[in-house]
Amino acid sequence: MFPFKFELKEAIVDYHSKGRPEMIFNNQTIAIAQNELFSFYFMFLSYEKRDNILEYVDSINKSFYHINIPKGIDEYISTLPKILYTIAQFDKPDLVLMDLLGIPANQNYHLKSALNYVVEYIKKHYPKHAVSSYN
C-alpha cells in the first residue's frame, strides 16, 4: 500500500482531524502522523511481495509512485528485533511508576486504531486499490 503515499497521507490526516475528535490537530499530531506514514513505509519495505506492489502501480500508469528500494534494506531489516516494546504493553502499575518518575507516556494512542481507520478509509475512497485483508 505504501507507494500510494498521498492517499495514505490523506487518510492519516482524516483520521486525526475527523476520526479522533478529542485530538487537536497541532505540531504533536503532525509528528504522530509522520510516524504513522513512516510505519506504512516500513511495512512496505518489510513486505515479502513488495515487487508485486511496484508492478501494480506501474500497471495502472502510476509509475510516479514506483520507488527505488534502498540497497541493503533487506539485510538491515533482518537485523531489527522481531518484537518492539511499546507503551501498550505496559501494565497500569508500570504507567503509574513512569508518571511518578516524570516519564511522559501517551497512553491514549494505539497504532492499531489508526491502521484500521486508514484501511477503512482506503476501502471507502479508493476501493479499486483497497487491500482485501490484513493481519
N, C-alpha and C positions, 0 to 999 in steps of 0.2 A: 504493500500500500504506500510506502514512503515516497516513491517518485512523484506522487500526487501531493507535493508539499504545499501548494497553495490551497488546495481543497482541505487538507488536514489542518492547516493554519486557520482557515475559515471555521472549521468545525470546533477547534480548540477555543478560539475566541468566542464563538457562540456558546460553548459550554460555560465559560467564565462570566459571560455577560447575561445569559438567559437561564442556563441550566443550574446555576448556583446563585440565586438571588440574594443570599445572605452575604455574598462577597462584594467588595467594592473593587472595581477594576482600577488598579494602580500599578506602581512600579513592581511591587512584590508579586502581584498577579501576573504581570508580564514575565517576570523571572520564572514563575511556576510554569507558565505556558511554554516558554522556551525549553525548559527541561522536558516537558511532555513531548514537544516536537523532536527533541533530541532522542527521547525514548523510542519514538516511532522509527527514527533513522537507525538507531541501534538494533531494533527488532528486525528491520530490513536487512541490515548487514549480517545479522546472525542467522537469517533465514536460509535454509539449505537450497531452496529453489529460487533464489533472487534473480538468476538469469532469466527465468520464465517471466518474471515481472518486467524486466527490462525489454524482453522480446515483445511482451504485450503492449507496452507503451509505444514501441516502435510500430507495431501492427495497427494501432489506432491513430497513426500520424501525430503522435505527441512525442516525437523524438527529442524535443527540448527538455523532456523530463528524464531522458536517459542520462544517468550519472556514471561517472567513472569510479569504480570501486578502488579505494586506495590499495596500493601494493602492500602485501604483508598483513592485510586486515584479518585474514583467517587465522594466521599464526598468533596475532595479537589477541584476538577474541578467545582463542584456545587457552591463553594464559590467565584469563579473568576467572575469579571464583564463580562457582556454579550457584552459590547462594549468597545473596546480598542482604544483610540485615537492615530492616527499615523500622521506622517508628511504629508501624502497625504490629510488629512482632513483640513489642514491649508490653508487659502487664501493668495494671494500674499502680501497684506499689513502685515499680520502676519509674513510671512517669512522675509520681509524687516526689520521689527522691531527686530526679532530674530537675524538677521545678524548684525544690529546696536548694539545690546546688546552683541555681541560676542558669541552667541549660535550657534554652527555649526548645520546645518541641511542638510542631504543628500537628496536633492530634486529630484535627477535623478533616484532614485531607488524605484521600486514598486514591492512588493512580487508577485502581480498577474502575471506579465510578467515572473517571474521565475517559478511560478506554471504552467502556460501554456506551457512553454518550456519543463519542466520536464514531463508533461503528454504526450506531443507530442513525446518526446524522448523515453519514455517507449512504446508508441504505435508503434513506428518505430523499436526499437531494441529488444523489448520483447513483441511482440503482443499477445503471449499466456497469459500474465499476465496483460495486459493493462486494465485500467479502461474503462468502457463503457461510462460513463458520470459523470460529477461533477457539482456542483453549487458554 
